[in-house]
Each structure stands twice: as structure tokens, then as C-alpha cells.
Amino acid sequence: MKTIKSVYKIGNGPSSSHTVGPFRAAQIFGQRWPEADEYKVTLFGSLAFTGEGHGTGKAILSALPRAQVAFNREEKDLPHPNTMLFEAYREGRLIGSNRIFSIGGGSIRIEGETSDDDKEVYPQRNFTEILQICKRHSLNLAQFIYRMEDDGLRDYLKTVWEAMKDAIMRGLRAEGTLPGGLGVARKAGLLYKKRCYNESADVTMNRVIAAYAYAVSEENADEHIVVTAPTCGSCGVLPSVLYYMHAERGFPEEEILDALAVAGLIGNVIRTNASISGAECGCQAEIGSACSMTAAALASMYGMNIDQIEYAAEIAMEHNLGLTCDPVKGLVQIPCIERNAVAAMRSISSVNLSRFLFATRKISFDEVVATMYRTGKDMDEKYRETSHGGLAQIYYGV
């Protein structure tokens, strides 16, 4: 498995697959062919169907200003649902080309090539193998991670945490309507302030966590800076719970960083054995993964044992199985923003169940990850970030 640093990428929303990945691909291609006087980028699959709503062309042009961006919605049998063809021309003659895939979470793969992103840090391939190592050497998950990663991980997680907090603070202060034409009003500040006079502690917790999740997700929808966790579309789940535990429950930031590491490991296992791309496996791969990462992070902060952490992550993923990706108008707004808040609260329920019932569990985390991947592959294409089905279709009465 790769470094968990690659799970957390800091960049502009609204979609890691549709903006962060294509921006990076355009940067790399432009650096390869600086002598070109013209570039052409053709988007296929999900990028073609929802790229306009997600701002893919804008992301590419910000890195490659002279590019012409085209949307090919006809070609089928693609090697990946998020396929891009980059071409460089000089005086009308093709001088270079690359087919590049945006594989989820802002990561890319250039056809026929390997990169530094492909460097293996963990010889273990799944959670079962990690579990065996930890139990053999009496390690908790954070200790295992710091043994495997380089010395720069801690500082990187600090940077990630600061970016997450900044997104929450900006989102709580911001007002107005999100761009894109749906007329979706920002609600994070309203949720945060709208306390009922007889509100119970549990209702307060859920409302505040939901406000934090809305804050980050609305910043993402407004194309501002967020952290993939593991994607832009699911970027509000993990920060909302961690920030609540820090700001309202007093967990120190050193423990938050350890929880981020554990969450990153869970995301890494999912990415290695399944997918974190909505275009490949539906929203279960994005929100489901984020919910699972958050449950594992919270369980580790509570000092739960490794079996309880695994069960919390498994419950969180299992009850997102089959979740479709059907963004209305190709925008990461409906149902995406609300879905981040719901997943944040579900992650807490998963931890609470695991605390008491872990000894009775029947399904391993690896089994539910494999199930998610098979479910995603079986899912009709119109429910995998094409905006051809579900809410995206019903909303317009098609």
C-alpha cells in the first residue's frame, strides 16, 4: 500500500476526481511539453457527463491556459470511468500525447507509466494482515503507522489538520447561495446558531457536527480549499467529527493527529482493495469510505482496541453499501452536502455499536470492502456519477 499522505490532498473543490486530479494531470502534461503552442484535452466517461458541473474544464485551464477542452460523451468501453486524453501540438503537428486516468481522491495514473505515487510503503495488502502484525508486536494502529511511514508524516498531518479547521471556520462564517444554478443556500452558519431552548446534549452534538460537515462541504461546493478525506465530495465527514471532539470534548490536537493517521490507514486499505471513486463504485466509495475512516478515527481516540476499531469501520461501510452517486446537475450539492452530515452522525453510531458488540461480529472489514467493490461494479452506470439517474434525473422530471 502507498503512503497515507496520498489519501489527504489539499486543493480546490468541488471534486477530487473532477478538479484536483485533472488539475494535476494538466500541470504534469504542460511541464512535459512546454514548447507546444496548442493543447487539446478530451474528457470521457464521468468527466464528460458531469465535468461541466464539477468545473473540470476550469481546473484544467487554470493549469494549462492554452488548452481546448472537449467532452466526448459517446465513447464507451473506457479503461477507467474518468479518462482524459491530453495532446500537445506545435504548428499544427501533434508532438506528444498521454492518456491519464483520474482514479479518485485527486490521484491520477498515466497510462503505461509508474510514478512516485506508486511507491509501496506498506507490504501489507489488507486490514487482516495489518491486524496480525499489530497483535504480534503489541502495537496499536497509530504506532504501527508511524513505524511504517517516514518522519515527515506527523508534520504533514498537522498541515492537513490546519486546512480542515480553516475550512470549517470559513464555512461557518460564509453566507449566500452556492454557484451552479441550483440556488442552494449555505446552511452551516444557520445550523450552528439555531439552538432550541430545550435542546438535549445529544441533539446539540448532532446539530453542531452537522454544521461542521455542512461548513466544509459548502466550502467544497464553492470551489474553495478543502482536504480530500478521502475525496472532495466526502470532505466534510472526518473534519466535522474530529473538530467537535477537539473543540467541544477537549481531545488534544496530538490525539487528533493520531486519529487522522488511523483514518488515513483505513482509507488506504479501501483504496488499495476497492475504490474511493464515485465514478467507479458510486457514493458508497466516497461517503461510505469517509464514514468508515471517521468511525475508525473516533474509536481510536476513545482508546478502543483494534478489534473494536475494525468493527466500527466495518459497520460504517456496511450500512453505506449500494449508495448511489447521482449529483443533481453534476454539482456536488444535492444530495452531497446533506449526505456528509448524515455520514458523520452515522460514524458515531457505528462506534457506539462496536463498543458493546464487537465480540459478536461476523463480518470482517476486508470482507465489507470487497463487497463494496463488487456492488459498485454491479451498479448501473447511471448511478455512478454520470447524473443520468436517481435524484439527478427525478429532480428535472425527466
KEDOVEX-265307 format. One line per field, with one value per residue (C-alpha): residue number from 1; residue in one letter; x, y, z negated. Coordinates in pm, 1 decimal. Each point is the difference from the previous one (the first is absolute). Layout:
BEGIN
i = NUM,... $
aa = A,... $
u = X,... $
v = Y,... $
w = Z,... $
END
This chain:
BEGIN
i = 1,2,3,4,5,6,7,8,9,10,11,12,13,14,15,16,17,18,19,20,21,22,23,24,25,26,27,28,29,30,31,32,33,34,35,36,37,38,39,40,41,42,43,44,45,46,47,48,49,50,51,52,53,54,55,56,57,58,59,60,61,62,63,64,65,66,67,68,69,70,71,72,73,74,75,76,77,78,79,80,81,82,83,84,85,86,87,88,89,90,91,92,93,94,95,96,97,98,99,100,101,102,103,104,105,106,107,108,109,110,111,112,113,114,115,116,117,118,119,120,121,122,123,124,125,126,127,128,129,130,131,132,133,134,135,136,137,138,139,140,141,142,143,144,145,146,147,148,149,150,151,152,153,154,155,156,157,158,159,160,161,162,163,164,165,166,167,168,169,170,171,172,173,174,175,176,177,178,179,180,181,182,183,184,185,186,187,188,189,190,191,192,193,194,195,196,197,198,199,200,201,202,203,204,205,206,207,208,209,210,211,212,213,214,215,216,217,218,219,220,221,222,223,224,225,226,227,228,229,230,231,232,233,234,235,236,237,238,239,240,241,242,243,244,245,246,247,248,249,250,251,252,253,254,255,256,257,258,259,260,261,262,263,264,265,266,267,268,269,270,271,272,273,274,275,276,277,278,279,280,281,282,283,284,285,286,287,288,289,290,291,292,293,294,295,296,297,298,299,300,301,302,303,304,305,306,307,308,309,310,311,312,313,314,315,316,317,318,319,320,321,322,323,324,325,326,327,328,329,330,331,332,333,334,335,336,337,338,339,340,341,342,343,344,345,346,347,348,349,350,351,352,353,354,355,356,357,358,359,360,361,362,363,364,365,366,367,368,369,370,371,372,373,374,375,376,377,378,379,380,381,382,383,384,385,386,387,388,389,390,391,392,393,394,395,396,397,398 $
aa = M,K,T,I,K,S,V,Y,K,I,G,N,G,P,S,S,S,H,T,V,G,P,F,R,A,A,Q,I,F,G,Q,R,W,P,E,A,D,E,Y,K,V,T,L,F,G,S,L,A,F,T,G,E,G,H,G,T,G,K,A,I,L,S,A,L,P,R,A,Q,V,A,F,N,R,E,E,K,D,L,P,H,P,N,T,M,L,F,E,A,Y,R,E,G,R,L,I,G,S,N,R,I,F,S,I,G,G,G,S,I,R,I,E,G,E,T,S,D,D,D,K,E,V,Y,P,Q,R,N,F,T,E,I,L,Q,I,C,K,R,H,S,L,N,L,A,Q,F,I,Y,R,M,E,D,D,G,L,R,D,Y,L,K,T,V,W,E,A,M,K,D,A,I,M,R,G,L,R,A,E,G,T,L,P,G,G,L,G,V,A,R,K,A,G,L,L,Y,K,K,R,C,Y,N,E,S,A,D,V,T,M,N,R,V,I,A,A,Y,A,Y,A,V,S,E,E,N,A,D,E,H,I,V,V,T,A,P,T,C,G,S,C,G,V,L,P,S,V,L,Y,Y,M,H,A,E,R,G,F,P,E,E,E,I,L,D,A,L,A,V,A,G,L,I,G,N,V,I,R,T,N,A,S,I,S,G,A,E,C,G,C,Q,A,E,I,G,S,A,C,S,M,T,A,A,A,L,A,S,M,Y,G,M,N,I,D,Q,I,E,Y,A,A,E,I,A,M,E,H,N,L,G,L,T,C,D,P,V,K,G,L,V,Q,I,P,C,I,E,R,N,A,V,A,A,M,R,S,I,S,S,V,N,L,S,R,F,L,F,A,T,R,K,I,S,F,D,E,V,V,A,T,M,Y,R,T,G,K,D,M,D,E,K,Y,R,E,T,S,H,G,G,L,A,Q,I,Y,Y,G,V $
u = 0.0,102.8,66.7,-306.0,112.6,-152.6,-343.4,3.8,48.0,-56.3,-159.4,-299.2,-341.0,-248.4,123.6,331.5,-53.1,-130.8,213.9,299.7,98.6,-48.8,182.5,296.9,-9.3,-3.9,296.0,206.2,-85.7,79.2,339.2,73.2,-82.0,75.6,93.3,-356.0,-196.0,-332.6,-143.8,-312.2,-160.8,-285.4,-205.9,-181.7,-243.4,-105.4,233.2,-187.0,-347.4,48.0,320.7,-181.4,-186.2,312.1,219.3,241.1,68.3,70.0,244.7,185.7,16.7,139.9,297.8,11.1,-141.8,39.3,-189.1,-315.6,-224.4,-244.1,-263.2,-36.2,-322.6,-27.8,303.5,-57.1,220.2,239.7,293.4,-124.7,-320.9,209.8,216.7,176.9,196.4,262.0,153.6,273.4,39.1,270.6,-84.5,-295.2,201.6,-61.4,322.1,-114.5,-295.3,-92.9,-309.2,-46.0,-251.5,-137.4,-30.6,-157.4,99.6,201.4,236.8,80.3,155.7,177.1,-54.5,307.7,199.4,85.2,61.3,109.8,-363.8,43.2,274.0,-98.4,27.1,-202.0,69.0,-336.5,-283.7,-305.4,-120.5,31.2,373.6,33.2,-197.8,232.8,311.7,-146.3,-102.6,331.0,199.8,-251.2,-45.4,-302.9,-83.9,163.0,323.5,-2.3,-50.5,286.2,231.6,-83.2,-11.4,285.4,74.2,-190.2,-341.5,-68.4,72.2,-210.8,-293.3,37.4,-31.5,-305.0,-162.9,55.6,-159.3,-298.3,-51.7,29.9,-270.9,-235.2,56.5,-43.6,-310.7,-165.7,54.3,-101.8,-348.4,-181.9,-79.6,229.9,93.2,-132.7,-361.4,-177.6,-49.9,127.7,42.2,285.0,-137.9,303.9,-19.6,-374.8,37.0,276.9,-195.0,-354.6,-14.2,-336.9,-75.6,-47.7,262.9,147.2,374.7,-34.8,-199.9,259.3,281.7,-175.8,-91.0,351.3,169.0,-245.2,83.5,370.3,-63.7,-214.7,267.0,272.7,-227.7,-130.8,355.2,68.2,-309.2,118.4,331.6,202.8,288.8,-85.9,174.0,-90.7,-110.9,11.4,-164.6,-126.8,-359.1,35.1,232.9,-235.5,-43.8,336.1,77.3,-344.5,30.7,365.7,-51.1,-300.2,202.6,280.4,-202.5,-289.7,139.3,353.6,201.0,351.7,130.8,274.0,-271.6,-185.7,312.1,16.0,-367.7,69.2,273.0,-236.6,-268.9,256.6,97.9,-363.3,-36.6,318.3,-131.5,-321.9,184.1,237.5,-264.0,-299.7,-44.4,-66.5,-136.4,-369.8,35.0,127.8,-209.1,-265.3,-18.6,53.1,364.7,12.6,-243.5,20.7,378.0,-8.9,-249.0,219.5,314.2,-175.4,-134.8,349.1,150.1,-255.1,30.4,376.9,-39.4,-223.7,278.4,-196.4,191.1,92.5,-289.9,-246.2,157.8,-29.9,-362.8,-86.4,151.6,-181.7,-341.0,45.9,79.0,-256.8,-287.9,102.9,10.7,-184.4,4.8,-31.2,179.1,-266.1,90.6,-270.4,123.5,344.2,59.6,137.3,-298.2,-314.3,11.6,371.2,10.8,-279.1,146.4,326.7,-190.4,-198.7,317.1,172.6,-280.6,-6.8,369.4,-69.6,-279.5,237.9,251.3,-267.9,-118.1,354.1,81.8,-255.7,-39.0,346.7,33.7,-311.1,101.1,-10.3,126.7,358.9,95.9,174.7,-316.3,-215.9,258.0,-3.8,-380.0,-2.1,222.2,-214.5,-315.1,150.0,94.6,-352.3,-158.4,-155.9,217.4,-271.5,48.1,376.8,50.3,-148.3,-310.7,-211.3,-207.2,-138.1,-43.1,187.2,-267.5,-310.1,76.2,-49.6,-302.6,169.4 $
v = 0.0,360.4,268.2,131.8,349.5,-72.0,-47.7,362.2,255.3,371.9,172.8,175.4,-164.2,-101.7,-344.7,-173.3,-219.0,285.8,294.5,-100.7,-295.3,175.3,311.3,-213.7,-188.2,328.8,130.8,-310.1,-6.3,369.0,-49.2,-284.3,198.7,367.7,62.2,-72.7,294.2,-181.6,-265.4,-207.1,-189.9,-241.5,-120.8,-333.5,-189.5,164.6,292.9,66.4,-38.2,203.0,192.2,324.2,1.2,-103.6,266.9,-243.6,226.5,293.2,-213.3,-109.1,351.3,136.9,-232.3,-0.2,336.6,-65.8,-326.9,-76.6,-223.9,-234.6,-232.6,-339.8,-153.8,-269.2,-221.5,-313.4,-287.4,238.2,-129.0,219.1,202.9,316.5,-6.2,301.7,27.4,275.5,106.9,255.9,170.0,213.4,190.3,-230.8,-320.0,-244.9,-20.4,-187.2,-167.0,-184.0,-179.8,76.5,-141.0,188.5,-295.9,164.2,221.4,227.1,-279.6,-60.3,-278.6,58.1,-289.6,-220.4,183.3,-21.3,295.8,89.1,-45.5,-369.5,-47.4,-269.1,95.3,-283.2,-360.1,-93.3,-8.6,-2.9,59.2,-364.7,7.7,327.2,-148.0,-298.9,219.3,227.2,-289.0,-180.9,305.5,148.3,316.8,222.1,126.7,342.2,-159.7,-234.3,290.8,207.8,-300.0,-41.8,362.3,250.1,270.6,259.8,-154.9,179.8,343.2,-81.8,-98.5,330.9,182.6,-208.9,71.5,374.7,-5.3,-193.7,249.3,293.5,-147.2,-38.0,356.8,150.6,-205.7,103.1,368.7,-8.3,88.4,16.8,-241.3,-262.1,32.8,-224.0,99.9,-221.3,288.0,-199.4,229.7,-45.2,-146.8,-70.3,324.9,-36.5,-355.7,103.4,289.3,-139.0,-148.0,-107.4,126.1,-355.6,-171.7,-319.5,-65.3,-261.4,233.9,272.8,-236.6,-115.1,356.0,135.1,-291.8,39.2,371.8,-78.4,-255.2,250.4,267.4,-208.1,-143.6,344.9,130.3,-291.0,73.6,361.8,-124.8,112.9,-181.4,-328.7,-327.5,-323.0,-240.1,-209.4,214.1,354.6,-121.8,-163.8,259.5,111.0,-325.4,-51.2,366.3,54.9,-281.3,60.5,374.1,-57.6,-237.7,253.0,319.2,-134.4,-310.2,117.5,-260.9,144.4,60.3,-260.4,-263.9,148.5,-54.7,-364.6,-36.3,154.8,-258.6,-286.2,140.5,28.9,-363.7,-109.1,213.4,-153.8,-353.6,91.5,169.3,-295.0,-272.2,181.0,363.8,347.1,126.4,76.6,-42.8,-352.0,-128.1,258.2,214.3,-301.5,33.1,364.9,57.3,-365.2,21.0,332.2,-138.6,-305.0,211.1,224.2,-290.1,-149.6,337.4,59.7,-351.5,39.7,334.2,-172.4,-251.9,-293.0,-313.7,-91.3,-246.0,268.4,246.9,-251.1,-71.0,370.1,48.2,-307.7,110.3,344.0,-140.2,-279.4,240.4,214.5,-292.8,74.8,377.3,159.6,302.2,207.8,368.4,232.8,200.6,-155.2,225.4,-116.4,148.7,-215.0,-254.0,27.0,271.2,-146.1,-345.5,109.3,101.9,-324.5,-206.6,188.1,-89.3,-358.4,-37.5,77.6,-258.3,-255.5,61.6,-31.2,-334.3,-128.6,86.0,-248.3,-258.0,-51.4,-350.3,-111.7,123.0,-231.4,219.2,122.3,341.7,-158.0,-189.7,311.2,187.6,-282.6,9.3,374.2,-41.3,-277.8,200.7,301.7,-202.1,-146.0,344.1,143.7,270.1,262.7,-24.6,52.8,376.8,47.1,191.6,-226.4,-160.7,31.5,347.7,157.1,-124.4,22.6,358.2,124.2,-222.8,-186.4 $
w = 0.0,60.2,-259.5,-178.1,98.8,339.9,-161.0,-117.6,276.0,-48.4,297.9,147.8,14.3,106.7,104.2,-53.8,305.6,213.0,-111.8,-214.7,221.0,336.0,-126.7,-98.5,329.7,193.7,-202.1,72.2,370.1,41.5,-163.9,239.6,312.0,-74.8,363.8,118.3,135.1,-36.2,-230.8,36.8,-287.5,62.7,-294.4,3.1,-221.0,-324.6,68.2,324.3,-149.6,-320.3,69.2,80.7,-331.5,-189.4,159.5,166.9,295.8,-231.1,-202.8,312.5,142.8,-326.4,44.0,381.0,118.6,373.3,-4.9,195.3,-209.6,172.2,-148.0,169.1,-128.4,266.0,-45.2,-209.1,-124.6,-170.8,-207.8,-288.5,-48.5,-44.2,311.6,151.3,324.0,-1.2,333.0,68.7,338.7,154.2,318.9,55.2,-43.9,-284.5,-204.3,-309.4,-165.4,-318.4,-112.9,-369.7,-245.3,-302.2,-234.2,-305.8,-288.1,229.2,102.7,365.3,203.5,330.3,236.1,31.4,-269.0,-366.6,-229.0,-351.2,-100.4,79.8,-261.0,-247.7,-368.1,-153.7,104.4,-152.7,249.5,-225.5,-354.0,-98.9,64.9,-191.6,-289.7,-18.8,-11.8,-269.0,-223.0,47.6,-105.2,-248.3,205.3,32.2,347.2,-45.5,-121.5,299.2,240.9,-140.6,27.5,366.6,117.7,25.5,-256.9,202.0,-59.7,-326.7,146.9,303.0,-221.4,-184.5,331.7,89.4,-335.9,33.5,346.6,-135.4,-283.6,239.1,223.9,-298.0,-119.1,347.1,63.8,-326.5,78.9,365.5,120.2,331.1,281.1,145.0,369.6,274.5,46.4,-253.5,-240.5,-298.2,-299.9,-244.1,-324.0,-220.8,-196.8,-47.3,-131.7,-236.0,-153.4,4.1,-348.9,-142.6,-350.1,-136.1,211.7,-147.7,-2.7,273.0,223.9,-53.6,95.0,316.1,101.1,-52.6,177.0,287.6,14.6,22.4,276.0,191.1,-44.0,165.4,268.3,91.0,26.9,233.0,209.2,27.4,143.7,-301.4,-170.6,-172.5,-84.4,176.4,-271.8,204.0,273.1,41.0,22.6,-342.6,-152.5,-277.9,-190.4,-172.2,-86.0,-153.1,-253.2,-81.6,-47.4,-225.1,-214.9,-21.6,-50.2,-207.0,-171.3,-62.1,188.8,48.7,351.1,-45.2,-31.6,296.6,214.1,-106.0,90.9,341.7,50.2,-86.7,230.7,277.3,-41.4,33.2,313.3,133.5,-47.8,181.4,285.3,40.1,-0.3,145.9,104.3,-141.6,332.6,39.0,375.4,-53.7,-292.3,-86.1,-312.2,-223.4,107.5,-109.5,-287.1,-105.9,-17.4,-185.4,-251.7,-52.7,-41.6,-250.5,-205.1,-23.7,-94.5,-274.7,-138.5,-21.0,-182.2,-253.8,-67.2,136.2,92.9,354.2,38.4,-106.6,243.4,282.3,-84.4,-13.3,346.0,130.3,-131.6,151.2,344.0,-9.3,-48.4,291.9,243.2,322.0,-49.6,342.5,138.4,175.5,-43.0,126.1,300.3,-47.7,-301.6,-335.3,-184.8,11.1,-164.4,-78.2,-267.7,-212.7,47.3,-167.8,-313.1,-12.2,42.0,-281.8,-239.8,128.2,-76.5,-366.3,-11.3,150.1,-278.4,-267.1,137.5,29.1,-360.0,-128.7,275.8,153.1,-146.4,192.3,344.8,301.3,285.2,28.2,129.0,299.8,89.7,-1.3,211.0,256.3,-5.5,60.5,305.0,148.9,-69.6,173.7,305.3,15.1,-31.9,314.7,155.4,-43.5,-375.3,18.3,30.2,344.8,-117.2,221.9,-275.3,-350.3,-143.7,288.1,237.7,-220.2,-104.0,354.6,58.0,285.3 $
END
